[in-house]
Amino acid sequence: MSFKSIKKMLEIRILRVFMTVLHIFPIKQNRIILNSYTGTQYSCNPKYITEAILKRFPDKYEIIWTFKEPDKFQFLEEKGIKVVKYASIKRFYYEATAKVSINNIGSYSWQPIRKGQQHVNTWHSALDLNNCALMESANDKIMKKTIFMNAKETSLFLSANRFFTEFCIPKEFGYNGKILEYGLPRNDDYINGNAEKIKKEVRKKLNIAEDAVVVMYAPTWRYGKAKDAPKIDLELLNRAMQKRFGQNYLILFRAHHFAGNISVEKLEHVKNMTEYPSIQELIMATNILITDYSSVMWDAALMGEYVLLFAPDLEKYSKERGLYIPINEWCFPVSLNNKDLAAEIEKVDLEKGIEISKKHLEKFGNLETGRAAEEFCNWLEAIE
């Protein structure tokens, strides 16, 4: 057990005592508090849940978002959202007195749940195919204990597919409570009829021609962060795209936010979209997705996109992190080097991508309905 893990557990124990003291204050029945990626973004499922609540229940709920840099998110107050600092006494008070607390990474181990409260884990991945949480060998005994603690303090999970419900939630998170199986709110727009409108808006904002073929490279993170990031040959990818689609194409590079600073070559037809706030919007503006072990493949499959898996470090990644199911059983073409990836690009048939994506969704038991945010609002109304 590392000093870092011991320190973390000590902090959790102290916070739990402090949060219990705050239980002297009554729960405010209309208070909802949210955060995404530990207070770094206004994004993912908590964002889409917030937008749905504001639309369906205007002025009914006190909605609070917590951020590490709250000054960057003051624009949310124009929507009637209260913004507070992530690690602050005010945030802890709101957490202790909120009827509902929502985030996309769990992190309830330090928050004893009160009678009448709801802690919602919307998790940021629709489909975990690599070892995660309790299944992750890199997590020591203390880290795994905090995951069990988190499960005990959680009252609701969201799920996008049968595999996530039946395997990931109990095995990775040790959770056996209530699950809403309507999909993820962030994925609703892929299938509820809004995707084409959003696609046009995003392409216009990014100055991308409506008829251009867009390929996005979006890998997941590694333990070594930028140092271990896979080396994609953007020049070779450029040539392959040009050979297959002529000049009317664009390559988007989207590094994972946990990956650290990854430099991107300044090449024609290449745009670095790492800082773009919504990967959901980028997916809707994309025709071809290149990824590796990331659940972003699930999101792209919902759009019927052509998905390619680029995994030059497959042997190392499988050994260090581990995969639940062999990568060649995920339904998508797999390339282990840049040369093979270029060859796959030259074979791309966008219509065929729809069929392949459908097989992927069926294999893992698709539960997406396009109304996950609406069903969450139904749940919210029912707990009053």
KATANOR-V745511 format. One line per field, one symbol per residue. ss: DSSP state (h for helix, s for strand, l for the rest). psi: psi as a letter, one per 20 degrees, with the letter a starting at -180 (. if undefined). A space follows every 10 residues. Layout:
ss->???
psi->???
This chain:
ss->llhhhhhhhh hhhhhhhhhh hhhhlllsss ssssssllll sllhhhhhhh hhhhhhllll lssssssllh hhhhhhhhhl ssssslllhh hhhhhhhsss ssslllllll lllllllsss slllllllls llhhhlllll hhhhhhhhhh hhlllsssll shhhhhhhhh hhhlllllss llllhhhhhh hlllhhhhhh hhhhhlllll llssssslll llllhhhhll lllhhhhhhh hhhhhlllss ssslllllll llllllllls ssllllllhh hhhhlllsss sllllhhhhh hhlllsssss lllhhhhhhh llslllhhhl llsssllhhh hhhhhhlllh hhhhhhhhhh hhhllsllll lhhhhhhhhh hhll
psi->prhggggghg gggghggghh hiihqqpohj pppqrpllki qnabghghgg hgghghmpjh qoppqpqhmh hikhhhhhij ppprpgnqhg ghghghjqhp pprjjdljhj nppqpiqpop oiqjphooiq pqdhiohipa hgghghghgg hhjpipqqqi rhggghgggh ghikpkbppo mjaphiigih jjiigggggg gghghjlpqh jqpppponra rrhjchhjpq npnhgggghg gghhjbimrq pppnqqiiia opqpqnqqjp pojhiphohg ghghjqhppp aejqihhggh hhikropppo mikgggghgg gqqhpqhjji iqpppirhgh ghhhgijpoh hhhggghggg ghhjmpjpij kghghghggg hhi.
